Each structure stands twice: as structure tokens, then as C-alpha cells.
Amino acid sequence: MKKIQKATYILSVLTIVLFVIYIFIDSKSYQYNEESSDMMEENFYDDPYISLEEAYQSICSKVIPYIVNANVIIDGKEYIGDVLEDKGNGTTYCVEIDNKIHWVDKYYVTILDAEELKVEQLSDLEIEIYVNYSKFESITDYFLWVDLYRNETYILKRKDNFFYLLDRINCSTGANITPTKRGLFTITKKGDYFYSRDNSYICYNFMQYSGSYLLHSFPYSLKGKVLDDRLNQRVSNGCIRYSKENSKYLYDLIPIDTSIWIN
């Protein structure tokens, strides 16, 4: 009986010792993983252009510019060009053909149907990697990216020389016959509201980035009724539209001189 009790005691002690060793090793393993994570995070911010190169290339394949093409007749010859912008709600078009810019009357321009690709939503991390790896700059601590294919606006804020995604909001953009102007711009002017040229509607919380191209709210009648509240569609005369609440949010948040990239 005493031998059995002694064996049981020894077995219990060994079990306790093994359990203590297991906890010790596991805690060390956890500490190592945590330190490794911190190290990766440090490398990510200090030198992302090497460690994230492959990830960046993969993201680039998902960042697709929305380009509107048109058949254009110039001096009796027919060409296919990229529509860059328009004036007078499709009265004249600025078209790029073989790296040359032409302004062409609408009667000589036929807008082609754009190929609608099925694109997945970009993750928050993909947006941050793309913006920082691309080395976008902004005079202010904010950066805007309007993704025309996804009809989404990404709002980034800089901290410690790195742009973090602050928010993402849905928008509507230009129809193919009045496309949104693409490129890298800065916010040059802001205002509480503006009226259409014929005073038929009003838009709120506008921010100008290039001539008549603006970010603003849905259009409203002069009696206060929203006239078109469609989102995630290409339906505007070229401007970038938001709900009234989100247009006010952007208006209050984004200062003049903020960079905005529209693709």
C-alpha cells in the first residue's frame, strides 16, 4: 500500500512539474510571436517598399481606372480615343488620341459602352498599402481617393508619415456621356451650397477640385426635395455625389489643399 501511495505521489509531482514547464514554454512562445509581430509592424512602417513589393503588385491588378472611350471624327477620319472631360454637359469633349489632346463637338463624338468588370471591394489594408507604396503626397494630413469603378471614396489621414484609412463612403459618379474627370488634383475651394445654372436645383457642401468638377450632396429641388439619391452608380453630370449627411461630413473634415486622386 505504501509503495502505491509513494508512486502516486511521485506521479502527481511529475504531472505538476510538466504542467509548469508547459506553461513556461507556452508563455515564451507567445512572447516571441508578439515580438515578431511588433518587428513586422516596425518594418512595415519603416520600409514598406521592399517588404510589401509583392503585395503591392497584387493590389495594382485590382486598382483599375474607369476609362470612357469614344469614336471620334476629326478632319473626316475616324479614331477611338479616351474621353478625359466634357464641357456644357456633353456639348464638347476633351479626347486623348495617340497622346494628343483634342476638343471635339458632340456631333463628332460617339460614346462607346464601357466594359463593366466585376471587381471585388478593396480591403482597408490594401487601400493603405497602395496609397503609401505609391508615395502619394498631400499638403494637409488628409488624402482622398475616389474609386470610380467601385463608386467609393476612401478617406485617409496621415500619422507619423503614414496614411491610415480613416473612413470609406459610397458615392455616385459621372455617367459615360458626362464622365468624372480623372487624375490627381487638390481641393481648391469649398462652399455651403450652389445653384444650378438654370436655378432648377441646389446642391450642398461642395468642394471643388478642377473647374466645374465638384464633390457635393445629392441635388435638391428649391423646395427641399431630393431629386436623385442614387448611390454606387454612374449617373451624374460629372461631379461626385454623396448623401447630404456624408457630404457635410467630408466638407467639415477635409481642408482646402488636400490631395484627391480620382481613377
N, C-alpha and C positions, 0 to 999 in steps of 0.2 A: 504494500500500500504506500509506504514512504517513497519507494522508487517511482511509483506512478505520480505521486504528488510532486516529487522533485522534477520529473520530466515535464510535467505540465507547467511548472513554474518557469523552467528554462525555455520552454516553447513560447510562453507568454512574453518573457523578456525579449526573446529574439524577434517576436512579432512587433513589439513596441519599437525596438531599435531599427528594424527595417522600415517601419512606418515613418519614423523621424528622418531617416536617410532619404526616403522618397520625397517627403515634403521639402527637405533641404535642396535636393536636386531640382525638383519642380520649380521652386522659387527662383533658383539660379537661372533655369531655362527661361522663365518668364521675364526676369530682369534682362537677360541677353536679348530677347526678342524686342523688348521695349526700347533698349538702347539702339538696336539695329534699326527700328522704326524711326527713332529720333535722328539717327545718322542719315537714313534715306531722305527724311524730310529736310534735313540741313543741306544735303547735296542737291535736292530738288530746287531749293531756293537759290543756292549759291551758284550753281552751274547747271541749269536745266537743259542747256543747248547741246550737251553731249549725252547725258543720261537719258533724255527723253526724245532723242532723234527719231528712233523707230516709231514711237508713239505719235509723234508729230506728223510723220509721213502718212501714217494710217488715218489720222484725223483730216489731213489735207484732202484725201479722197472723198470725204464726206462734206467738205465745205465747197458747195457747188454754186457758182454765180448764176443768177437768173438773167439770161440774155434774151432779149426780144430781137428776132430777125425780121427782115422785110425785103421784098422785091422792090427795087428802086430803078427808075428810068432816068438816066442822065444823058443829055445830048443824043437821045434816040437809042441809047444802048441800055440793056437790062443787066442789073447787078443784084447780088444778095449782100446786104450789109447788116451791121449791128446798130439797132436804134439806141442812141445814148440819152436823148431827151427830146422834148417837144415844146412848142410854144402855142398859145391860144387853144389849149385843149385839143391838140391834134391837128391844128391848122398847118403847121410846118414841123418838119422833123430834122433833127440832127443825126446823121447816119455816118458811121465809120465804114469805109470800103477800102481795103488794101492799105490800111494805116493812114488814110486821108479822110478828113472831115468834110462833109457836105451838108448844107441846109437845103432841104428839098420840100417843095409844096406837096400837100397831102394828096393831090390828084396824081402824083407820080410815085406814090408810096403805097404798097400793099403789105399790111402787117401779116406775117405768117403765124400760123398756130404754133405755139411753143410746146415742146415735148414735156409732158408732166411726169417727172420722175418720182418714184416712191422713195422718200428719204426719211430715215429714222431721226428722231429727236436727238440732238447732241446732249451728252451728259454735262453736268456742271464742270467736272474736271476736264473734259475735252475742250470746253469753251476756254477755261483758264489756260490750259496748255497752249492752245492755238494762239490766243492773243499775246501771251508773254513770249512764246517762242518766235512769233512773227515780229517781235520787237516794235509793236505799235506804241506810239507816244501820244501824250496829251498834256497840254499846258496845265490843266487842272488835275485834280486827283480822280477824275471820273473818265470813263471811256464807254461809248455806246457802239453797239454792233447791231445793225438791222439785217436780219437773215431773210432775204426776200423769198427764198424757196420755202422756208418754214413759216413765213409770216410771223416772226417772233423777234422781239427786241431784247438783247442781253445788256444788262447794266453792270458795269464793273467799277470797282473802287480800288485805288492804289493804296497799299500799305507796305512800307519797307521795300519800295521799288518793285513791288509785285502787284499785278492787278487780280483781285479776287472777285468772283461773281457775287454781286450783291442781290440781284433780282433778275427775273425774266418775265416779260409780259407779252401777251398776244396783241397783234396789230393787223390792220389791213393795209394793202399797198396798191400801187398803180395798176390799172388794167393794162392789157397789152397795147391798146391803142393810145394810152397815155401813161407810159411806164414811169416807174420811180427812177430817178437819176441815181446811178451807181457811182461809187468811188469813195475816197477818203476826204472828209470835209471837217469843218469846225462849226459849232453853233455860234452864229454871228448876231442874232437878235432874238428877243423874247417879247411877248405881249399877252395881255389878258384875253383878247379876242380880236377877231377881224370879220368883216362882212364880205360876202362875195361881190364880184364886180357889178352884178345887177341887183344887189341888195335883196336877194331872194332867200338867203340863209346866213347863219352865223356859226363860226367855229371858235372854240375856246382854247386857251392855254397853248398858244402856238410858239414854236421855236424854229427859226429859220436856219437852214444850212447851205442853201445855194439858190439865189434868186427867188423865184416863186415857189420853190420846193420847201415844204414845211413839215414839221411834226405837229399834230393838233388833235383835238377831240373829233368825235363824230359831228357831222353837220346837223344843225338845228334850225327849225323854222323860227321866224321872228316872234312867234307866239310861244316858243319854248318846247316844241315837239321834235323829238329826234327823227331825222329824215332817213337815215341809213345807219343801222347799228351792226352791220355785218363785220365779223372778225375772221381772221385766218383765210382771207380771200383777197384776190387782186381785183379791186372794184373802184378805186379812187381815181381822181384826175391826175395822179402822180404823187400826191402827198402821202404821208404815213399817218394813218388814223388810229386813235385809241378810244377806249371808253372815256367818258368825261372824267371819271374818278382817276383813271390811270394817266390821263393827260395832265391833270393837276399834280399828281404825284411826280411825274417827270419834270414838270415846269418848276416845282418847288425845289427839287433835288439837284438838277443839272445846271451848273453855271455856264455863262457865256464863255466861249473859247474852249469848251470841251470838244475833243475829237469824236467824230462819228464816222464809222465805216459802214457802208451800205453795199451789200453784194447780193 
